[in-house]
Amino acid sequence: MKAFLALIRRELRLALRHSADTLAALLFFILCGSLFPLALGPSPSLLHRMAPGIIWVCALLASLLPLDRLFSAELEDGALDHLLLAGLSPGFVALAKILSHWLTTGLPLLLAAAPLSLMLGGSPHDLPSLILGLALGTPLLSLLGGMAAALVLGARRGGVLLPLLVLPLATPVLIFGAAAADTGLSGRGFGPEIDFLGAFLALALVFCPLAAGSGLKAACS
């Protein structure tokens, strides 16, 4: 457990040194959301109705930005081999890096979702279901993205393959997340979509690090 926490601290320190990646994802999230009113028109009722879907699509796309270098930079300089020899299983190494990805990318997107929702015409009453859905969905996106990044690690044109692999896997998360926010928008409170997101997250926490660990082991062998 100490080695796992030490690896997370190491990843967070590295993320602070390369904070431009976090800033780029956050700015992309805000700018992408800001473009929708220009395309859809300034109608407050339309933007209010579309806001949950807009925020979820922007969060999905923004979470993809740092994935390309989640493992590849350390594979290139040999640091990944040292991590796998440090005593932790490949699955725990992958989980630590995925958790760090969520802390440095998913969590800032989660915090920025509330002001973006208000900017798109949402009300404070819409925020609980939106934030709860994103709190479950953004770790899911990190887990799925980290698994995909590990599986294409070392492959030719891995950067092209990565979004093609992540987007179909993330489609159910997008559907249930937007539906959960839409349920809150209509004043019905928390619907069963939140339960589905929680179930997906529980399954992903078990299987995604194992698959990602296998990808890391294969890339380093």
C-alpha positions in Angstrom: 0.0 0.0 0.0 2.9 2.4 0.8 4.4 1.8 -2.6 1.1 2.4 -4.3 0.6 5.7 -2.5 4.2 6.7 -3.2 3.6 6.1 -6.9 0.5 8.3 -6.8 2.5 11.0 -5.1 5.2 10.7 -7.7 2.6 11.0 -10.5 1.1 14.0 -9.0 4.5 15.7 -8.6 5.2 15.0 -12.3 1.7 16.4 -13.2 2.5 19.6 -11.4 5.7 19.9 -13.4 3.7 19.5 -16.6 0.7 21.4 -15.5 0.2 22.6 -19.1 -1.5 19.3 -19.9 -4.1 19.9 -17.2 -4.6 23.5 -18.2 -5.0 22.5 -21.9 -7.7 19.9 -21.0 -9.5 22.4 -18.8 -9.4 25.2 -21.4 -10.5 22.8 -24.1 -13.5 21.8 -22.0 -14.5 25.4 -21.4 -13.9 26.6 -25.0 -15.6 23.6 -26.5 -18.7 24.2 -24.3 -18.6 27.9 -25.3 -18.8 27.1 -29.0 -22.2 25.4 -28.7 -24.2 28.6 -28.1 -22.6 30.0 -31.3 -23.8 26.9 -33.3 -27.2 26.4 -31.7 -28.2 30.0 -31.3 -28.7 32.1 -28.2 -32.1 30.6 -27.2 -32.0 30.1 -23.4 -34.6 27.3 -23.4 -32.7 25.4 -26.0 -29.3 25.8 -24.3 -30.9 24.8 -21.0 -32.3 21.6 -22.5 -29.0 20.8 -24.3 -26.6 21.7 -21.5 -26.2 18.2 -19.9 -25.4 16.6 -23.2 -23.0 19.4 -24.2 -21.1 19.1 -20.9 -20.8 15.4 -21.1 -19.5 15.4 -24.7 -17.0 18.2 -23.8 -15.8 16.2 -20.7 -15.3 13.1 -22.8 -13.3 14.9 -25.5 -11.2 16.8 -22.9 -10.4 13.6 -21.0 -8.9 12.2 -24.2 -6.2 14.9 -24.5 -3.7 13.7 -21.9 -4.2 10.0 -22.6 -1.7 9.7 -25.5 1.2 10.4 -23.1 -0.2 8.6 -20.0 2.2 5.7 -20.4 4.2 6.4 -23.6 6.5 9.0 -22.2 7.8 6.6 -19.5 8.0 3.8 -22.0 10.3 5.9 -24.2 12.7 6.8 -21.4 12.7 3.4 -19.6 11.0 4.6 -16.4 8.1 2.2 -17.0 10.4 -0.8 -16.8 11.6 0.5 -13.4 8.1 1.0 -12.2 7.2 -2.6 -13.1 10.3 -3.8 -11.2 9.6 -1.8 -8.1 7.5 -4.5 -6.5 4.0 -3.5 -7.5 2.0 -5.6 -9.9 1.4 -4.1 -13.4 -2.3 -3.7 -12.5 -1.5 -1.5 -9.5 1.0 0.5 -11.5 -1.7 1.1 -14.1 -4.3 2.0 -11.4 -2.0 4.5 -9.8 -1.4 6.3 -13.1 -5.1 6.2 -14.0 -6.0 7.6 -10.6 -3.5 10.4 -11.1 -5.0 11.1 -14.5 -8.4 11.5 -12.9 -7.0 13.8 -10.1 -5.2 16.0 -12.6 -7.8 15.9 -15.4 -11.2 14.5 -14.4 -11.4 16.4 -11.1 -10.7 19.8 -12.6 -13.3 19.1 -15.3 -15.8 18.1 -12.6 -15.2 21.5 -10.8 -15.5 23.4 -14.0 -18.8 21.7 -15.0 -20.9 23.8 -12.6 -19.9 27.3 -14.0 -20.2 25.9 -17.5 -23.7 24.6 -16.8 -24.7 28.0 -15.4 -23.2 29.7 -18.5 -25.3 27.5 -20.7 -28.5 28.6 -19.0 -28.7 25.9 -16.3 -30.0 26.6 -12.8 -28.5 25.7 -9.4 -31.3 23.1 -9.1 -29.8 21.2 -12.1 -26.4 20.9 -10.6 -26.7 18.0 -8.1 -27.6 15.3 -10.6 -25.1 16.7 -13.1 -22.2 16.8 -10.6 -23.1 13.4 -9.1 -23.2 11.8 -12.6 -19.8 13.4 -13.5 -18.4 12.3 -10.2 -19.1 8.7 -11.2 -18.5 9.2 -14.9 -15.2 11.0 -15.0 -13.4 8.2 -13.1 -15.0 5.8 -15.5 -13.6 7.8 -18.5 -10.2 7.7 -16.9 -10.3 4.0 -16.3 -11.5 3.2 -19.9 -9.0 5.7 -21.3 -6.1 4.3 -19.3 -7.0 0.8 -20.3 -7.1 1.7 -23.9 -3.8 3.7 -23.7 -2.1 0.7 -22.2 -3.4 -1.7 -24.8 -2.2 0.4 -27.7 1.1 1.2 -26.0 4.0 0.7 -28.4 1.7 0.1 -31.4 2.2 1.9 -34.6 -0.1 4.9 -34.9 -1.2 4.3 -31.3 -2.4 7.9 -31.1 -4.8 7.3 -33.9 -6.1 4.0 -32.5 -6.6 5.4 -29.0 -9.7 7.6 -29.6 -11.1 4.9 -31.9 -10.9 2.4 -29.1 -12.1 4.8 -26.3 -15.1 6.4 -27.9 -17.1 3.2 -28.4 -16.3 2.1 -24.9 -17.3 5.4 -23.4 -20.6 5.6 -25.3 -22.7 3.9 -22.5 -21.1 6.3 -19.9 -22.1 9.2 -22.1 -25.6 8.0 -22.5 -26.3 7.2 -18.9 -24.5 10.3 -17.7 -26.5 12.7 -19.9 -29.7 10.8 -19.1 -29.0 11.2 -15.3 -28.4 14.9 -15.7 -31.6 15.2 -17.9 -33.6 13.5 -15.1 -32.4 16.1 -12.7 -33.2 18.8 -15.2 -36.9 17.6 -15.3 -37.1 17.8 -11.5 -37.4 14.0 -10.9 -34.4 13.8 -8.7 -31.8 11.0 -9.1 -32.9 8.3 -11.5 -31.7 4.7 -12.1 -29.0 6.0 -14.4 -26.9 6.9 -11.4 -27.2 3.3 -10.2 -26.0 2.1 -13.6 -23.0 4.5 -13.6 -22.1 3.3 -10.1 -22.3 -0.3 -11.3 -20.2 0.4 -14.3 -17.6 2.1 -12.1 -17.4 -0.8 -9.7 -16.8 -3.2 -12.6 -14.3 -0.9 -14.3 -12.3 -0.6 -11.1 -11.8 -4.4 -11.1 -11.3 -5.1 -14.8 -9.7 -2.0 -16.4 -6.5 -2.0 -14.2 -6.0 -5.7 -14.9 -6.4 -5.2 -18.7 -4.1 -2.1 -18.5 -1.5 -4.0 -16.5 -1.5 -6.7 -19.1 -0.9 -4.1 -21.8 2.0 -2.5 -19.9 3.6 -5.9 -19.3 3.3 -6.8 -23.0 4.7 -3.4 -24.1 7.8 -3.8 -21.8 8.5 -7.4 -22.7 
